[in-house]
Amino acid sequence: MSARGTAGPATSRTYKTRPPAGGEGGRVTKNDETPRPATKIAVLLRDDLPAWQRLNATAFLVSGIAAACGELIGEPYEDADGTEYLPMFGQPVLVFEGGKDLLTAAHARAVDRGLGMAVFTSELFATGNDADNRAAVRAVPRAGLDLVGIAVHGPRNSVDKALKGARMHP
């Protein structure tokens, strides 16, 4: 079942896609809604992970998107007292879940579509630094990666097709 079939009305509205229409920066609008980006950031996590692993993997995965796509970062925040905060993504990050086979298929579709992608394998839970993380991924051929999560960024339509069959994370 697709994410569209399992999500509530508000969530399913954010998952629907339409081709980019004219307008500023390739953003699309529907009626009087706020313009939305023509691209999408999505995380897909394996559904058998404990909560702490889902959170840890998500944090690492979206950092890869932020590092590679600096244009997605908005302006810094500031509260009414003038305390400054770091900027964040200027668009939503959608989080999905699915089984191991779905994750493997989504990874292959994302590669085939040329989407920007970060990967998190099960081995990364046992490493303690970035060099060891990269070495753990480098040691395994693409088809043998024990994926527990991926983050993808690209045109909304392409991301939706890559994650076909995933459901919104509860």
MARZA-507773 format. One record per residue: residue in one letter; y negated, x, z negated of N, C-alpha, C, CB in turn. Coordinates in pm, whole numbers, plus 50000, padded with zeros to 5 digits. Glycine has a CB too. Layout:
<marlos>
AYXZYXZYXZYXZ
...
</marlos>
This chain:
<marlos>
M501175008550000500005000050000498775008950000500004990449878
S497755005350072496555013450082495655011449961495795010250210
A494695020549948493725019349838492965006249852492745031349836
R492725002049973492004989749994492744977849937491744987750141
G494084978249944494874966949897495044966649747496204967249961
T494794977749677495034978049534493754978449452495874989849499
A492634980349515491384981749441490704968149428490454991849509
G489854966949327489074954849308487954954249409488524954249166
P487174943449407486144941549507485104952649511485454928649482
A484604957249396483574967549398484124980749449482964969449259
T485334984149408485934996749449486294996349597487164999849365
S486854985249642487264984649782486054985449873488054971749809
R484914980549830483734981449913483344995949937482584973949848
T483525004549835483155018549854484175026049938483015025449719
Y485375020749954486415027450030486365023850178487775024149973
K485775012350211485695008250350484845018250428485104994050362
T485175020050552484405029150636483915021850759485235041350676
R482885026950814482405022350943481855034651014481315011050929
P481795034451145481315046251215479865048951180481465044551367
P479465061851175478075064951143477145058051242477835080051144
A476155051351188475145045051271473935054051273474775030751219
G472955050651353471745058651358471135059851220470735052551454
G469885062651212469245063751082469165078151037469985055550979
E468535080250925468285093450870469575100650834467405092350749
G469745112650880470835121250837472225115650858470655124450695
G472415106850956473735101350981474195091650873474715112350994
R473265086750793473645077350687473805063450746472595077250572
V474695055750687474935042150734474485032250628476415040050769
T474095020450672473675010150578474334997050616472135008650576
K474414988250521474904974750546473904965450480476374972550490
N473294957250559472254948050512471184955850438472864937050419
D470904952250313469844958750237470384968850136469014948450166
E471654973150150472224982750057471564996450073473744983850077
T471655004449969471165018049975471955025550081471285025049837
P471285033650162472015041250264473095049850199471045050250346
R474225051250266475295059550212475605070750310476555051050183
P476115081650257476375093150343477435090250449476825104950258
A477345097350559478335095950666479595103850634477755100650799
T479535112050529480705119750487481235114450355480365134750476
K482425119250320483085114750197483685126750127484175104050227
I483635126549994484335136249910485435128449840483365143449807
A486665133149852487785126249787488745136349727488515117049888
V489305132649613490325140549545491595132149542489875144649399
L492715138349575494015131749567494885139649471494695130649708
L495345132949366496155139149261497565133449261495515137249124
R498515141949227499895137249214499975127949095500885149149199
D500665116949110500685106449008501585109248888501105093649071
D502295120548888503175123548775502605134048681504525128048825
L501325137148693500695147348608500215141248476499515153948681
P500315148848367499685144348242498155143948260500075153748123
A497505136148177496055134248190495285147448189495545125348077
W495635156748100494875169348093494985177248224495355177847975
Q496155176548289496325183648416495535176948527497805184448454
R495475163648525494675156448627493195160248615494845140948611
L492705160548492491305163948470491015178548507490915161448325
N491895187548467491725201648496491735203948648492825209948428
A492715198348716492815200148861491595194248932494105193648914
T491145182548890489985176248953488755185148941489715162648889
A488515190648822487355199248802487405211348895487275203948656
F488545217848903488675229448991488525225549138490015236248969
L489155214649178489125210549318487705207349366490015198549338
V486945199849288485595196349335484665208449332485015185149248
S484975218449250484155230549252484285237549387484555240149138
G485455236349450485635242149583484785235249687487085241549623
I484695222249679483845214749773482385218549750484045199249755
A481965219249625480565222749594480225236649646480315221949443
A481145246049628480885259849670480775260949823481995269049619
A481595253349894481605254450039480555245650107482965250750091
C480075235550038479185225650100477935223850014479915212050120
G477165234250001475965233749916474995222649951475255246849924
E475025218250077474115207450119474455194150053474155205850269
L475625193249990476015180949920475425179949780477525180049912
I474845190849733474305191249597472905185149597474265205749543
G472675176049504471385169449492470375178049416471545156049422
E469335171849371468275178549297468645179549150466935171249315
P468045189149077468295189948932467835177148862467565202348871
Y468425174748746468085163148665467135167348554469355156548606
E466395157548503465495159948390465365146948312464085165248438
D465485147748179465325135648099463855133348067466155136447969
A463565122447998462185118847968461485128947877462145105247903
D462255137047805461665147347719461435160447793462555149847599
G461805161147919461595173247997462745183147991460345179947952
T463845179447929465025188047926465645188148064466045183247818
E465865200048118466425201248252467945202348249465825213348323
Y468575196648352470015196748368470375201448509470625182748339
L471575206348525472025211348654472155200048756473355218548639
P471975203248883472185193048987473675190349004471575197549121
M473975178949062475355174849090475435170349235475825163548992
F476625166249278476765160749411475795149249430478195156149437
G475255148049549474355137049581475095125049638473305141649679
Q476405125149633477215113849679478415112449587477665115749827
P479025100649586480165098549497481365107249532480585083949500
V482195109849433483485116449451484535105949417483625129549361
L485355102349513486395092349492487685099449453486595083549618
V488365094249353489595100449304490755090949328489485104249153
F491795096149394492975088449430494205094849367493125087649583
E495315087449372496585092949327497685088549421496905088549183
G498795096149416499945092949498501085102149463499605093849647
G502245099349517503425107449492503385120649565504665099849531
K504355129149534504425142549592504495142049744505625150049536
D505305132949799505425131949944504115127750010506525121949981
L503395118549947502105114250000501115125849998501555102349918
L501115133549890500215145049879500505155149990500345151649741
T501785157750015502175167150121501725161950258503695169350120
A501915148950282501505142950410499985143250424502025128550420
A499265140050318497795140050323497275154150350497215134550190
H497895164050289497515178050312497675181450460498375187650224
A498815177850518499075180750660498065173550749500505176650699
R497765160950719496795153450799495395159550787496755138650757
A495025164050666493715170250646493615183350725493455172750496
V494685191250723494705203650802494575200250950496015211750775
D495345190650998495305186751139493925181751182496345175851167
R493215175351091491885169951121490765180251099491615157651036
G491125191951049490115202351027489165199350913489335204551152
L489605191550816488735188050703488595199950608489285175750627
G487415201250547487255211050440488145206750325485755212250396
M488935216150272489905212150170490075223150066491255208850233
A490195218849940490585227549829491975223049786489545226949709
V492805232649743494155229349698494365234049556495205235649791
F495225226749485495635230549350497145229049346494925221749238
T497835240049318499295239849312499755240249166499895251649391
S501005236649144501525236249007501455249948939502965231249007
E501585260549016501545274048959500195277348893501835284349067
L499135270748935497805273948881497635269748736496745267148965
F498505260948687498435257348545498885268948456499305244948518
A499605278548513500135289748434499305302548449501575292548474
T498295302448534497475314448553496235313448467497095316248703
G495575324648450494405324448362493125329348426494685332648244
N493155332348557491935337348620491975334748770491745352348591
D490835336248832490675333048974491545342049063489215334349013
A491625354949032492435364049115493905359849113492295378549065
D494425356548996495815351948986496015338549057496235350848840
N495015329749050495095316949120495245319149271493845308349091
R494375327549327494435330249470495755336849509493255339149513
A496225346049426497505352849453498665342849452497755364049350
A498625333349360499705323249351499745314749477499505314349227
V498605310949530498565302949653498975311649772497155296949675
R498465323749778498755332749889500245336049901497955345549874
A500985335549792502395339449790503325329049853502835342049649
V502795317149885503655306149931503185301350068503645294349828
P504105299850165503715294250294503195279950277504905294450393
R502335275650368501715262350360502725251250334500945259350488
A503835251350408504835240650395505545240950260505855241750506
G505485252150188506165253250060505275251549939506815266250052
L503985249049960503075247449846503495235649759501625245449896
D503585237849628503885227049533502555220949491504695232449408
L502005212649579500685206849558500685196749445500185200349685
V499675197549358499455187249257498115180349282499485193349115
G497285186149370496015179849403495355186549521495095180149285
I494575178549594493725183849700492375176749689494365181649843
A491345183549733490025177349748489635179249893488955183449649
V489125168849956488725169650096487305164750113489685161550184
H486655170350214485315165950250485235165650402484215175250190
G484625155150453484435154150597483945140350633485715157250671
P483945137250761483535123950805484375113250734483665122550959
R483715102550693484375091950615485685087350680483425080050598
N485635084950810486805080050883487965089850875486435077351028
S487675102650894488725112950892489325114450753488155126350938
V488495113850650488995114750513489895102750483487825115550410
D489465090850523490265078750501491625080050569489525066350554
K491645085150690492915086450763493805097050699492655089950910
A493215107950651494005118450587494655113250459493135130650556
L493965104750386494465099650257495155086150268493325098550158
K495505082350389496155069350412497375067850320496575067950560
G497405056550249498505053550159498205056850013499715061050202
A497145064349988496785067749850496125055649785495825080049845
R496235055149653495595044249579494545050149486496655035949498
M493535042049458492475046549367493095050249232491375035449350
H492605061149174493085065349042492645054948940492555079649004
P493555051348847493175040948750492065045448656494385036848669
</marlos>
